[in-house]
Amino acid sequence: MRNTGLKEIVQLKSIRDMALELDITERTVKYRISRIFDKTGTKNQRELIRIISE
């Protein structure tokens, strides 16, 4: 099993698509994404991408 990472978020995949690709539940994807947002001070995928590209 892979970790939910920036690759999936940057590709703007849906929660469902990430869960299916990573073979984990949608709830787990949401939790992992929320942790990434908390650590980066972002609120959504687009905001995270903007910060990464700066």
Secondary structure, DSSP 8 states (H G I E B T S, - for coil): -----HHHHHTT--HHHHHHHHTS-HHHHHHHHHHHHHHHT-SSHHHHHHHHH-
